[in-house]
Each structure stands twice: as C-alpha cells, then as structure tokens.
Amino acid sequence: MSSELPFSLETLMEQCGGSKAVAETVLDEFLKQVPADTSEMESCLANGDLITVGKAAHRLKGTAGVLGAMKLHPLCAALELAGKQENPDEAAKIYGELKIEAQRCIDAVPAAKATL
C-alpha cells in the first residue's frame, strides 16, 4: 500500500490512533510545516545561525517521525546534530539532501490521502 511512498501510512495511522480524519489533519499540517521549516533552515544557514537550523530540524524531525518518513526523519536528526555542533559544512550538505527528501514527501501527500 504505502511501499512506494517516502513515508509509512501504517505508522501514520498507528500514530493517529487509527483515525483517518486525524491522519489527514497531520498530512495537511505537514504540508504547511515543511515549507516554513525548510525556508527557516535555508535563511539561517545563509546567516550562519546553526543553532536555529538545529531547532527547525528538531521540529520537523517530530513530524517526520509521526509520518514514518524513512529517509526524512534521520536527515532531520543529522541536521539537528550538525546545528548543535555548529558545523556549517556538514549542515549545508545535509540540508541539501533534506530539502530534496522533504519535497518527495510533500509530493506524496495527495497519493497518501487518496489511499487512507
């Protein structure tokens, strides 16, 4: 069912207590959160504010965990760590990967909602 998606509908439904309505709300919030968080990360990377990059990555990591986003979740964790360690080169590298994977997740939301 969700094997082609970059996140797990099974995990999402489990996290949402089996409620399709709650799962749809989580997906809708994800669509709002990702652009805001990635935009914040990008501007903070440009300004050298790695602590805030780490905080935004932490925030997105929580949602990625609820979705069971197999690649996005560990990328968020890695970016959070790079931010805490104030490692700009590593943070920029991870952010590039994270942004691509986040877009893959965003693009998959309509199919996921249709499958719920």
PDB file as gemmi writes it, atoms N, CA and C in Angstrom:
CRYST1    1.000    1.000    1.000  90.00  90.00  90.00 P 1                      
ATOM      1  N   MET A   1       0.832  -1.197   0.000  1.00  0.00           N  
ATOM      2  CA  MET A   1       0.000   0.000   0.000  1.00  0.00           C  
ATOM      3  C   MET A   1       0.867   1.247   0.000  1.00  0.00           C  
ATOM      4  N   SER A   2       1.683   1.460   1.036  1.00  0.00           N  
ATOM      5  CA  SER A   2       2.477   2.682   1.083  1.00  0.00           C  
ATOM      6  C   SER A   2       3.946   2.406   0.775  1.00  0.00           C  
ATOM      7  N   SER A   3       4.252   1.249   0.213  1.00  0.00           N  
ATOM      8  CA  SER A   3       5.641   0.902  -0.046  1.00  0.00           C  
ATOM      9  C   SER A   3       6.295   1.857  -1.047  1.00  0.00           C  
ATOM     10  N   GLU A   4       5.513   2.492  -1.905  1.00  0.00           N  
ATOM     11  CA  GLU A   4       6.074   3.431  -2.871  1.00  0.00           C  
ATOM     12  C   GLU A   4       6.180   4.843  -2.300  1.00  0.00           C  
ATOM     13  N   LEU A   5       5.559   5.079  -1.186  1.00  0.00           N  
ATOM     14  CA  LEU A   5       5.590   6.400  -0.558  1.00  0.00           C  
ATOM     15  C   LEU A   5       6.880   6.563   0.245  1.00  0.00           C  
ATOM     16  N   PRO A   6       7.352   7.796   0.410  1.00  0.00           N  
ATOM     17  CA  PRO A   6       8.548   8.025   1.220  1.00  0.00           C  
ATOM     18  C   PRO A   6       8.254   8.040   2.723  1.00  0.00           C  
ATOM     19  N   PHE A   7       7.042   7.721   3.079  1.00  0.00           N  
ATOM     20  CA  PHE A   7       6.662   7.589   4.488  1.00  0.00           C  
ATOM     21  C   PHE A   7       5.672   6.439   4.614  1.00  0.00           C  
ATOM     22  N   SER A   8       5.443   6.026   5.840  1.00  0.00           N  
ATOM     23  CA  SER A   8       4.642   4.838   6.106  1.00  0.00           C  
ATOM     24  C   SER A   8       3.228   5.208   6.551  1.00  0.00           C  
ATOM     25  N   LEU A   9       2.248   4.847   5.723  1.00  0.00           N  
ATOM     26  CA  LEU A   9       0.860   5.081   6.126  1.00  0.00           C  
ATOM     27  C   LEU A   9       0.499   4.252   7.353  1.00  0.00           C  
ATOM     28  N   GLU A  10       1.106   3.095   7.473  1.00  0.00           N  
ATOM     29  CA  GLU A  10       0.849   2.258   8.647  1.00  0.00           C  
ATOM     30  C   GLU A  10       1.292   2.973   9.923  1.00  0.00           C  
ATOM     31  N   THR A  11       2.497   3.551   9.874  1.00  0.00           N  
ATOM     32  CA  THR A  11       2.995   4.304  11.029  1.00  0.00           C  
ATOM     33  C   THR A  11       2.107   5.506  11.303  1.00  0.00           C  
ATOM     34  N   LEU A  12       1.749   6.225  10.264  1.00  0.00           N  
ATOM     35  CA  LEU A  12       0.892   7.398  10.415  1.00  0.00           C  
ATOM     36  C   LEU A  12      -0.428   7.018  11.078  1.00  0.00           C  
ATOM     37  N   MET A  13      -1.066   5.979  10.571  1.00  0.00           N  
ATOM     38  CA  MET A  13      -2.358   5.573  11.134  1.00  0.00           C  
ATOM     39  C   MET A  13      -2.206   5.103  12.580  1.00  0.00           C  
ATOM     40  N   GLU A  14      -1.121   4.416  12.865  1.00  0.00           N  
ATOM     41  CA  GLU A  14      -0.862   3.975  14.243  1.00  0.00           C  
ATOM     42  C   GLU A  14      -0.692   5.192  15.156  1.00  0.00           C  
ATOM     43  N   GLN A  15       0.087   6.175  14.708  1.00  0.00           N  
ATOM     44  CA  GLN A  15       0.329   7.385  15.495  1.00  0.00           C  
ATOM     45  C   GLN A  15      -0.948   8.206  15.682  1.00  0.00           C  
ATOM     46  N   CYS A  16      -1.889   8.042  14.752  1.00  0.00           N  
ATOM     47  CA  CYS A  16      -3.138   8.809  14.794  1.00  0.00           C  
ATOM     48  C   CYS A  16      -4.281   7.995  15.389  1.00  0.00           C  
ATOM     49  N   GLY A  17      -3.956   6.913  16.062  1.00  0.00           N  
ATOM     50  CA  GLY A  17      -4.978   6.105  16.728  1.00  0.00           C  
ATOM     51  C   GLY A  17      -5.963   5.473  15.753  1.00  0.00           C  
ATOM     52  N   GLY A  18      -5.527   5.279  14.519  1.00  0.00           N  
ATOM     53  CA  GLY A  18      -6.386   4.660  13.521  1.00  0.00           C  
ATOM     54  C   GLY A  18      -7.402   5.602  12.891  1.00  0.00           C  
ATOM     55  N   SER A  19      -7.348   6.867  13.245  1.00  0.00           N  
ATOM     56  CA  SER A  19      -8.317   7.834  12.741  1.00  0.00           C  
ATOM     57  C   SER A  19      -7.876   8.431  11.405  1.00  0.00           C  
ATOM     58  N   LYS A  20      -8.678   8.188  10.381  1.00  0.00           N  
ATOM     59  CA  LYS A  20      -8.391   8.757   9.060  1.00  0.00           C  
ATOM     60  C   LYS A  20      -8.435  10.287   9.117  1.00  0.00           C  
ATOM     61  N   ALA A  21      -9.387  10.835   9.847  1.00  0.00           N  
ATOM     62  CA  ALA A  21      -9.519  12.292   9.950  1.00  0.00           C  
ATOM     63  C   ALA A  21      -8.285  12.913  10.592  1.00  0.00           C  
ATOM     64  N   VAL A  22      -7.778  12.284  11.647  1.00  0.00           N  
ATOM     65  CA  VAL A  22      -6.573  12.805  12.309  1.00  0.00           C  
ATOM     66  C   VAL A  22      -5.376  12.686  11.371  1.00  0.00           C  
ATOM     67  N   ALA A  23      -5.279  11.549  10.665  1.00  0.00           N  
ATOM     68  CA  ALA A  23      -4.171  11.351   9.725  1.00  0.00           C  
ATOM     69  C   ALA A  23      -4.198  12.418   8.628  1.00  0.00           C  
ATOM     70  N   GLU A  24      -5.383  12.726   8.118  1.00  0.00           N  
ATOM     71  CA  GLU A  24      -5.490  13.768   7.091  1.00  0.00           C  
ATOM     72  C   GLU A  24      -5.074  15.123   7.642  1.00  0.00           C  
ATOM     73  N   THR A  25      -5.435  15.401   8.884  1.00  0.00           N  
ATOM     74  CA  THR A  25      -5.036  16.655   9.521  1.00  0.00           C  
ATOM     75  C   THR A  25      -3.518  16.723   9.674  1.00  0.00           C  
ATOM     76  N   VAL A  26      -2.909  15.617  10.078  1.00  0.00           N  
ATOM     77  CA  VAL A  26      -1.448  15.574  10.203  1.00  0.00           C  
ATOM     78  C   VAL A  26      -0.793  15.833   8.849  1.00  0.00           C  
ATOM     79  N   LEU A  27      -1.312  15.212   7.809  1.00  0.00           N  
ATOM     80  CA  LEU A  27      -0.757  15.423   6.467  1.00  0.00           C  
ATOM     81  C   LEU A  27      -0.925  16.870   6.018  1.00  0.00           C  
ATOM     82  N   ASP A  28      -2.078  17.462   6.303  1.00  0.00           N  
ATOM     83  CA  ASP A  28      -2.301  18.872   5.951  1.00  0.00           C  
ATOM     84  C   ASP A  28      -1.326  19.780   6.700  1.00  0.00           C  
ATOM     85  N   GLU A  29      -1.111  19.505   7.982  1.00  0.00           N  
ATOM     86  CA  GLU A  29      -0.168  20.303   8.775  1.00  0.00           C  
ATOM     87  C   GLU A  29       1.256  20.122   8.264  1.00  0.00           C  
ATOM     88  N   PHE A  30       1.571  18.906   7.858  1.00  0.00           N  
ATOM     89  CA  PHE A  30       2.891  18.627   7.287  1.00  0.00           C  
ATOM     90  C   PHE A  30       3.122  19.495   6.057  1.00  0.00           C  
ATOM     91  N   LEU A  31       2.094  19.626   5.209  1.00  0.00           N  
ATOM     92  CA  LEU A  31       2.216  20.450   4.007  1.00  0.00           C  
ATOM     93  C   LEU A  31       2.491  21.912   4.343  1.00  0.00           C  
ATOM     94  N   LYS A  32       2.002  22.377   5.475  1.00  0.00           N  
ATOM     95  CA  LYS A  32       2.249  23.757   5.907  1.00  0.00           C  
ATOM     96  C   LYS A  32       3.616  23.882   6.588  1.00  0.00           C  
ATOM     97  N   GLN A  33       3.948  22.860   7.396  1.00  0.00           N  
ATOM     98  CA  GLN A  33       5.153  22.927   8.216  1.00  0.00           C  
ATOM     99  C   GLN A  33       6.436  22.833   7.395  1.00  0.00           C  
ATOM    100  N   VAL A  34       6.472  21.932   6.438  1.00  0.00           N  
ATOM    101  CA  VAL A  34       7.721  21.690   5.711  1.00  0.00           C  
ATOM    102  C   VAL A  34       8.241  22.946   5.005  1.00  0.00           C  
ATOM    103  N   PRO A  35       7.421  23.642   4.213  1.00  0.00           N  
ATOM    104  CA  PRO A  35       7.958  24.850   3.567  1.00  0.00           C  
ATOM    105  C   PRO A  35       8.429  25.902   4.574  1.00  0.00           C  
ATOM    106  N   ALA A  36       7.700  26.055   5.664  1.00  0.00           N  
ATOM    107  CA  ALA A  36       8.102  27.041   6.675  1.00  0.00           C  
ATOM    108  C   ALA A  36       9.428  26.640   7.317  1.00  0.00           C  
ATOM    109  N   ASP A  37       9.543  25.359   7.686  1.00  0.00           N  
ATOM    110  CA  ASP A  37      10.772  24.908   8.346  1.00  0.00           C  
ATOM    111  C   ASP A  37      11.967  24.925   7.401  1.00  0.00           C  
ATOM    112  N   THR A  38      11.779  24.457   6.178  1.00  0.00           N  
ATOM    113  CA  THR A  38      12.917  24.440   5.250  1.00  0.00           C  
ATOM    114  C   THR A  38      13.339  25.861   4.860  1.00  0.00           C  
ATOM    115  N   SER A  39      12.386  26.758   4.752  1.00  0.00           N  
ATOM    116  CA  SER A  39      12.714  28.158   4.469  1.00  0.00           C  
ATOM    117  C   SER A  39      13.514  28.762   5.622  1.00  0.00           C  
ATOM    118  N   GLU A  40      13.084  28.465   6.843  1.00  0.00           N  
ATOM    119  CA  GLU A  40      13.810  28.960   8.018  1.00  0.00           C  
ATOM    120  C   GLU A  40      15.226  28.380   8.050  1.00  0.00           C  
ATOM    121  N   MET A  41      15.325  27.073   7.782  1.00  0.00           N  
ATOM    122  CA  MET A  41      16.647  26.440   7.772  1.00  0.00           C  
ATOM    123  C   MET A  41      17.563  27.097   6.746  1.00  0.00           C  
ATOM    124  N   GLU A  42      17.025  27.327   5.559  1.00  0.00           N  
ATOM    125  CA  GLU A  42      17.823  27.900   4.471  1.00  0.00           C  
ATOM    126  C   GLU A  42      18.318  29.298   4.821  1.00  0.00           C  
ATOM    127  N   SER A  43      17.433  30.141   5.345  1.00  0.00           N  
ATOM    128  CA  SER A  43      17.864  31.502   5.674  1.00  0.00           C  
ATOM    129  C   SER A  43      18.832  31.503   6.854  1.00  0.00           C  
ATOM    130  N   CYS A  44      18.607  30.620   7.811  1.00  0.00           N  
ATOM    131  CA  CYS A  44      19.519  30.555   8.956  1.00  0.00           C  
ATOM    132  C   CYS A  44      20.882  29.992   8.553  1.00  0.00           C  
ATOM    133  N   LEU A  45      20.894  29.035   7.631  1.00  0.00           N  
ATOM    134  CA  LEU A  45      22.182  28.545   7.115  1.00  0.00           C  
ATOM    135  C   LEU A  45      22.945  29.675   6.446  1.00  0.00           C  
ATOM    136  N   ALA A  46      22.231  30.467   5.657  1.00  0.00           N  
ATOM    137  CA  ALA A  46      22.867  31.588   4.957  1.00  0.00           C  
ATOM    138  C   ALA A  46      23.424  32.621   5.936  1.00  0.00           C  
ATOM    139  N   ASN A  47      22.749  32.769   7.081  1.00  0.00           N  
ATOM    140  CA  ASN A  47      23.174  33.744   8.088  1.00  0.00           C  
ATOM    141  C   ASN A  47      24.128  33.159   9.119  1.00  0.00           C  
ATOM    142  N   GLY A  48      24.417  31.855   9.008  1.00  0.00           N  
ATOM    143  CA  GLY A  48      25.320  31.219   9.959  1.00  0.00           C  
ATOM    144  C   GLY A  48      24.700  30.910  11.307  1.00  0.00           C  
ATOM    145  N   ASP A  49      23.378  30.953  11.391  1.00  0.00           N  
ATOM    146  CA  ASP A  49      22.675  30.678  12.654  1.00  0.00           C  
ATOM    147  C   ASP A  49      22.355  29.177  12.737  1.00  0.00           C  
ATOM    148  N   LEU A  50      23.379  28.395  13.060  1.00  0.00           N  
ATOM    149  CA  LEU A  50      23.233  26.940  13.046  1.00  0.00           C  
ATOM    150  C   LEU A  50      22.406  26.420  14.214  1.00  0.00           C  
ATOM    151  N   ILE A  51      22.359  27.146  15.301  1.00  0.00           N  
ATOM    152  CA  ILE A  51      21.538  26.723  16.434  1.00  0.00           C  
ATOM    153  C   ILE A  51      20.062  26.723  16.031  1.00  0.00           C  
ATOM    154  N   THR A  52      19.623  27.771  15.349  1.00  0.00           N  
ATOM    155  CA  THR A  52      18.231  27.834  14.895  1.00  0.00           C  
ATOM    156  C   THR A  52      17.961  26.795  13.811  1.00  0.00           C  
ATOM    157  N   VAL A  53      18.950  26.522  12.971  1.00  0.00           N  
ATOM    158  CA  VAL A  53      18.810  25.448  11.977  1.00  0.00           C  
ATOM    159  C   VAL A  53      18.515  24.141  12.702  1.00  0.00           C  
ATOM    160  N   GLY A  54      19.269  23.871  13.748  1.00  0.00           N  
ATOM    161  CA  GLY A  54      19.070  22.650  14.530  1.00  0.00           C  
ATOM    162  C   GLY A  54      17.695  22.586  15.166  1.00  0.00           C  
ATOM    163  N   LYS A  55      17.207  23.709  15.642  1.00  0.00           N  
ATOM    164  CA  LYS A  55      15.879  23.747  16.256  1.00  0.00           C  
ATOM    165  C   LYS A  55      14.785  23.471  15.226  1.00  0.00           C  
ATOM    166  N   ALA A  56      14.922  24.049  14.033  1.00  0.00           N  
ATOM    167  CA  ALA A  56      13.936  23.801  12.972  1.00  0.00           C  
ATOM    168  C   ALA A  56      13.991  22.342  12.527  1.00  0.00           C  
ATOM    169  N   ALA A  57      15.187  21.790  12.463  1.00  0.00           N  
ATOM    170  CA  ALA A  57      15.340  20.378  12.094  1.00  0.00           C  
ATOM    171  C   ALA A  57      14.700  19.488  13.151  1.00  0.00           C  
ATOM    172  N   HIS A  58      14.849  19.854  14.415  1.00  0.00           N  
ATOM    173  CA  HIS A  58      14.232  19.092  15.505  1.00  0.00           C  
ATOM    174  C   HIS A  58      12.708  19.097  15.374  1.00  0.00           C  
ATOM    175  N   ARG A  59      12.160  20.250  15.078  1.00  0.00           N  
ATOM    176  CA  ARG A  59      10.712  20.395  14.923  1.00  0.00           C  
ATOM    177  C   ARG A  59      10.202  19.495  13.789  1.00  0.00           C  
ATOM    178  N   LEU A  60      10.885  19.547  12.662  1.00  0.00           N  
ATOM    179  CA  LEU A  60      10.484  18.740  11.515  1.00  0.00           C  
ATOM    180  C   LEU A  60      10.715  17.253  11.769  1.00  0.00           C  
ATOM    181  N   LYS A  61      11.716  16.936  12.556  1.00  0.00           N  
ATOM    182  CA  LYS A  61      12.004  15.537  12.894  1.00  0.00           C  
ATOM    183  C   LYS A  61      10.817  14.891  13.595  1.00  0.00           C  
ATOM    184  N   GLY A  62      10.163  15.647  14.472  1.00  0.00           N  
ATOM    185  CA  GLY A  62       8.997  15.119  15.173  1.00  0.00           C  
ATOM    186  C   GLY A  62       7.882  14.736  14.214  1.00  0.00           C  
ATOM    187  N   THR A  63       7.580  15.610  13.287  1.00  0.00           N  
ATOM    188  CA  THR A  63       6.527  15.323  12.315  1.00  0.00           C  
ATOM    189  C   THR A  63       6.940  14.181  11.396  1.00  0.00           C  
ATOM    190  N   ALA A  64       8.201  14.168  10.992  1.00  0.00           N  
ATOM    191  CA  ALA A  64       8.690  13.085  10.133  1.00  0.00           C  
ATOM    192  C   ALA A  64       8.568  11.740  10.843  1.00  0.00           C  
ATOM    193  N   GLY A  65       8.752  11.744  12.154  1.00  0.00           N  
ATOM    194  CA  GLY A  65       8.598  10.521  12.929  1.00  0.00           C  
ATOM    195  C   GLY A  65       7.157  10.050  12.954  1.00  0.00           C  
ATOM    196  N   VAL A  66       6.229  10.980  13.115  1.00  0.00           N  
ATOM    197  CA  VAL A  66       4.805  10.632  13.113  1.00  0.00           C  
ATOM    198  C   VAL A  66       4.419  10.032  11.763  1.00  0.00           C  
ATOM    199  N   LEU A  67       4.988  10.558  10.699  1.00  0.00           N  
ATOM    200  CA  LEU A  67       4.687  10.060   9.358  1.00  0.00           C  
ATOM    201  C   LEU A  67       5.411   8.755   9.044  1.00  0.00           C  
ATOM    202  N   GLY A  68       6.418   8.425   9.822  1.00  0.00           N  
ATOM    203  CA  GLY A  68       7.224   7.264   9.475  1.00  0.00           C  
ATOM    204  C   GLY A  68       8.034   7.516   8.215  1.00  0.00           C  
ATOM    205  N   ALA A  69       8.538   8.746   8.085  1.00  0.00           N  
ATOM    206  CA  ALA A  69       9.333   9.122   6.908  1.00  0.00           C  
ATOM    207  C   ALA A  69      10.729   8.522   7.041  1.00  0.00           C  
ATOM    208  N   MET A  70      10.948   7.427   6.325  1.00  0.00           N  
ATOM    209  CA  MET A  70      12.133   6.605   6.493  1.00  0.00           C  
ATOM    210  C   MET A  70      13.449   7.328   6.218  1.00  0.00           C  
ATOM    211  N   LYS A  71      13.481   8.248   5.273  1.00  0.00           N  
ATOM    212  CA  LYS A  71      14.714   8.983   4.963  1.00  0.00           C  
ATOM    213  C   LYS A  71      14.711  10.375   5.583  1.00  0.00           C  
ATOM    214  N   LEU A  72      13.548  11.016   5.606  1.00  0.00           N  
ATOM    215  CA  LEU A  72      13.482  12.390   6.116  1.00  0.00           C  
ATOM    216  C   LEU A  72      13.803  12.454   7.608  1.00  0.00           C  
ATOM    217  N   HIS A  73      13.284  11.528   8.375  1.00  0.00           N  
ATOM    218  CA  HIS A  73      13.499  11.546   9.825  1.00  0.00           C  
ATOM    219  C   HIS A  73      14.985  11.521  10.183  1.00  0.00           C  
ATOM    220  N   PRO A  74      15.778  10.560   9.652  1.00  0.00           N  
ATOM    221  CA  PRO A  74      17.201  10.569  10.010  1.00  0.00           C  
ATOM    222  C   PRO A  74      17.960  11.781   9.463  1.00  0.00           C  
ATOM    223  N   LEU A  75      17.519  12.320   8.328  1.00  0.00           N  
ATOM    224  CA  LEU A  75      18.158  13.539   7.822  1.00  0.00           C  
ATOM    225  C   LEU A  75      17.904  14.707   8.776  1.00  0.00           C  
ATOM    226  N   CYS A  76      16.697  14.788   9.305  1.00  0.00           N  
ATOM    227  CA  CYS A  76      16.386  15.839  10.288  1.00  0.00           C  
ATOM    228  C   CYS A  76      17.250  15.674  11.532  1.00  0.00           C  
ATOM    229  N   ALA A  77      17.392  14.429  11.991  1.00  0.00           N  
ATOM    230  CA  ALA A  77      18.215  14.170  13.180  1.00  0.00           C  
ATOM    231  C   ALA A  77      19.670  14.563  12.924  1.00  0.00           C  
ATOM    232  N   ALA A  78      20.177  14.239  11.731  1.00  0.00           N  
ATOM    233  CA  ALA A  78      21.560  14.578  11.395  1.00  0.00           C  
ATOM    234  C   ALA A  78      21.749  16.091  11.292  1.00  0.00           C  
ATOM    235  N   LEU A  79      20.770  16.784  10.710  1.00  0.00           N  
ATOM    236  CA  LEU A  79      20.871  18.242  10.603  1.00  0.00           C  
ATOM    237  C   LEU A  79      20.760  18.888  11.980  1.00  0.00           C  
ATOM    238  N   GLU A  80      19.902  18.345  12.809  1.00  0.00           N  
ATOM    239  CA  GLU A  80      19.797  18.859  14.182  1.00  0.00           C  
ATOM    240  C   GLU A  80      21.157  18.756  14.879  1.00  0.00           C  
ATOM    241  N   LEU A  81      21.812  17.622  14.741  1.00  0.00           N  
ATOM    242  CA  LEU A  81      23.115  17.419  15.375  1.00  0.00           C  
ATOM    243  C   LEU A  81      24.165  18.359  14.785  1.00  0.00           C  
ATOM    244  N   ALA A  82      24.191  18.487  13.466  1.00  0.00           N  
ATOM    245  CA  ALA A  82      25.156  19.392  12.825  1.00  0.00           C  
ATOM    246  C   ALA A  82      24.940  20.830  13.293  1.00  0.00           C  
ATOM    247  N   GLY A  83      23.667  21.204  13.491  1.00  0.00           N  
ATOM    248  CA  GLY A  83      23.370  22.533  14.001  1.00  0.00           C  
ATOM    249  C   GLY A  83      23.878  22.725  15.420  1.00  0.00           C  
ATOM    250  N   LYS A  84      23.617  21.723  16.269  1.00  0.00           N  
ATOM    251  CA  LYS A  84      24.084  21.804  17.664  1.00  0.00           C  
ATOM    252  C   LYS A  84      25.604  21.866  17.735  1.00  0.00           C  
ATOM    253  N   GLN A  85      26.259  21.138  16.820  1.00  0.00           N  
ATOM    254  CA  GLN A  85      27.722  21.113  16.806  1.00  0.00           C  
ATOM    255  C   GLN A  85      28.308  22.306  16.065  1.00  0.00           C  
ATOM    256  N   GLU A  86      27.418  23.139  15.505  1.00  0.00           N  
ATOM    257  CA  GLU A  86      27.809  24.325  14.747  1.00  0.00           C  
ATOM    258  C   GLU A  86      28.821  23.974  13.655  1.00  0.00           C  
ATOM    259  N   ASN A  87      28.435  22.974  12.854  1.00  0.00           N  
ATOM    260  CA  ASN A  87      29.266  22.506  11.739  1.00  0.00           C  
ATOM    261  C   ASN A  87      28.609  22.963  10.435  1.00  0.00           C  
ATOM    262  N   PRO A  88      29.009  24.120   9.901  1.00  0.00           N  
ATOM    263  CA  PRO A  88      28.314  24.683   8.745  1.00  0.00           C  
ATOM    264  C   PRO A  88      28.424  23.841   7.472  1.00  0.00           C  
ATOM    265  N   ASP A  89      29.582  23.233   7.233  1.00  0.00           N  
ATOM    266  CA  ASP A  89      29.744  22.435   6.016  1.00  0.00           C  
ATOM    267  C   ASP A  89      28.840  21.205   6.050  1.00  0.00           C  
ATOM    268  N   GLU A  90      28.843  20.524   7.166  1.00  0.00           N  
ATOM    269  CA  GLU A  90      28.001  19.334   7.309  1.00  0.00           C  
ATOM    270  C   GLU A  90      26.524  19.721   7.264  1.00  0.00           C  
ATOM    271  N   ALA A  91      26.167  20.806   7.926  1.00  0.00           N  
ATOM    272  CA  ALA A  91      24.776  21.259   7.934  1.00  0.00           C  
ATOM    273  C   ALA A  91      24.300  21.584   6.517  1.00  0.00           C  
ATOM    274  N   ALA A  92      25.124  22.262   5.738  1.00  0.00           N  
ATOM    275  CA  ALA A  92      24.742  22.621   4.372  1.00  0.00           C  
ATOM    276  C   ALA A  92      24.571  21.376   3.506  1.00  0.00           C  
ATOM    277  N   LYS A  93      25.452  20.414   3.665  1.00  0.00           N  
ATOM    278  CA  LYS A  93      25.375  19.166   2.895  1.00  0.00           C  
ATOM    279  C   LYS A  93      24.086  18.416   3.235  1.00  0.00           C  
ATOM    280  N   ILE A  94      23.817  18.271   4.517  1.00  0.00           N  
ATOM    281  CA  ILE A  94      22.619  17.543   4.956  1.00  0.00           C  
ATOM    282  C   ILE A  94      21.365  18.295   4.534  1.00  0.00           C  
ATOM    283  N   TYR A  95      21.387  19.615   4.654  1.00  0.00           N  
ATOM    284  CA  TYR A  95      20.218  20.401   4.264  1.00  0.00           C  
ATOM    285  C   TYR A  95      19.856  20.154   2.806  1.00  0.00           C  
ATOM    286  N   GLY A  96      20.847  20.085   1.933  1.00  0.00           N  
ATOM    287  CA  GLY A  96      20.580  19.822   0.518  1.00  0.00           C  
ATOM    288  C   GLY A  96      19.829  18.511   0.326  1.00  0.00           C  
ATOM    289  N   GLU A  97      20.261  17.479   1.030  1.00  0.00           N  
ATOM    290  CA  GLU A  97      19.586  16.179   0.949  1.00  0.00           C  
ATOM    291  C   GLU A  97      18.196  16.250   1.574  1.00  0.00           C  
ATOM    292  N   LEU A  98      18.103  16.921   2.714  1.00  0.00           N  
ATOM    293  CA  LEU A  98      16.834  17.042   3.433  1.00  0.00           C  
ATOM    294  C   LEU A  98      15.794  17.753   2.575  1.00  0.00           C  
ATOM    295  N   LYS A  99      16.199  18.813   1.908  1.00  0.00           N  
ATOM    296  CA  LYS A  99      15.252  19.581   1.102  1.00  0.00           C  
ATOM    297  C   LYS A  99      14.667  18.722  -0.023  1.00  0.00           C  
ATOM    298  N   ILE A 100      15.498  17.912  -0.659  1.00  0.00           N  
ATOM    299  CA  ILE A 100      15.030  17.018  -1.721  1.00  0.00           C  
ATOM    300  C   ILE A 100      14.073  15.977  -1.160  1.00  0.00           C  
ATOM    301  N   GLU A 101      14.435  15.380  -0.025  1.00  0.00           N  
ATOM    302  CA  GLU A 101      13.586  14.345   0.564  1.00  0.00           C  
ATOM    303  C   GLU A 101      12.277  14.936   1.088  1.00  0.00           C  
ATOM    304  N   ALA A 102      12.340  16.134   1.645  1.00  0.00           N  
ATOM    305  CA  ALA A 102      11.121  16.795   2.117  1.00  0.00           C  
ATOM    306  C   ALA A 102      10.163  17.028   0.950  1.00  0.00           C  
ATOM    307  N   GLN A 103      10.702  17.425  -0.189  1.00  0.00           N  
ATOM    308  CA  GLN A 103       9.851  17.637  -1.363  1.00  0.00           C  
ATOM    309  C   GLN A 103       9.240  16.327  -1.837  1.00  0.00           C  
ATOM    310  N   ARG A 104       9.998  15.244  -1.773  1.00  0.00           N  
ATOM    311  CA  ARG A 104       9.448  13.925  -2.129  1.00  0.00           C  
ATOM    312  C   ARG A 104       8.250  13.594  -1.228  1.00  0.00           C  
ATOM    313  N   CYS A 105       8.381  13.900   0.047  1.00  0.00           N  
ATOM    314  CA  CYS A 105       7.287  13.636   0.986  1.00  0.00           C  
ATOM    315  C   CYS A 105       6.074  14.514   0.659  1.00  0.00           C  
ATOM    316  N   ILE A 106       6.323  15.779   0.394  1.00  0.00           N  
ATOM    317  CA  ILE A 106       5.240  16.702   0.041  1.00  0.00           C  
ATOM    318  C   ILE A 106       4.509  16.190  -1.209  1.00  0.00           C  
ATOM    319  N   ASP A 107       5.286  15.802  -2.201  1.00  0.00           N  
ATOM    320  CA  ASP A 107       4.699  15.332  -3.452  1.00  0.00           C  
ATOM    321  C   ASP A 107       3.873  14.068  -3.265  1.00  0.00           C  
ATOM    322  N   ALA A 108       4.162  13.286  -2.238  1.00  0.00           N  
ATOM    323  CA  ALA A 108       3.462  12.031  -1.988  1.00  0.00           C  
ATOM    324  C   ALA A 108       2.181  12.200  -1.182  1.00  0.00           C  
ATOM    325  N   VAL A 109       1.961  13.362  -0.597  1.00  0.00           N  
ATOM    326  CA  VAL A 109       0.788  13.550   0.258  1.00  0.00           C  
ATOM    327  C   VAL A 109      -0.535  13.302  -0.475  1.00  0.00           C  
ATOM    328  N   PRO A 110      -0.741  13.825  -1.674  1.00  0.00           N  
ATOM    329  CA  PRO A 110      -2.027  13.547  -2.338  1.00  0.00           C  
ATOM    330  C   PRO A 110      -2.302  12.049  -2.522  1.00  0.00           C  
ATOM    331  N   ALA A 111      -1.290  11.296  -2.919  1.00  0.00           N  
ATOM    332  CA  ALA A 111      -1.462   9.846  -3.075  1.00  0.00           C  
ATOM    333  C   ALA A 111      -1.742   9.183  -1.738  1.00  0.00           C  
ATOM    334  N   ALA A 112      -1.073   9.661  -0.697  1.00  0.00           N  
ATOM    335  CA  ALA A 112      -1.294   9.093   0.629  1.00  0.00           C  
ATOM    336  C   ALA A 112      -2.728   9.357   1.098  1.00  0.00           C  
ATOM    337  N   LYS A 113      -3.194  10.588   0.892  1.00  0.00           N  
ATOM    338  CA  LYS A 113      -4.555  10.918   1.306  1.00  0.00           C  
ATOM    339  C   LYS A 113      -5.571  10.096   0.534  1.00  0.00           C  
ATOM    340  N   ALA A 114      -5.313   9.827  -0.737  1.00  0.00           N  
ATOM    341  CA  ALA A 114      -6.233   9.032  -1.545  1.00  0.00           C  
ATOM    342  C   ALA A 114      -6.243   7.578  -1.092  1.00  0.00           C  
ATOM    343  N   THR A 115      -5.153   7.124  -0.486  1.00  0.00           N  
ATOM    344  CA  THR A 115      -5.036   5.734  -0.051  1.00  0.00           C  
ATOM    345  C   THR A 115      -5.628   5.503   1.334  1.00  0.00           C  
ATOM    346  N   LEU A 116      -5.701   6.555   2.143  1.00  0.00           N  
ATOM    347  CA  LEU A 116      -6.198   6.404   3.523  1.00  0.00           C  
ATOM    348  C   LEU A 116      -7.589   5.795   3.545  1.00  0.00           C  
TER     349      LEU A 116                                                      
END                                                                             
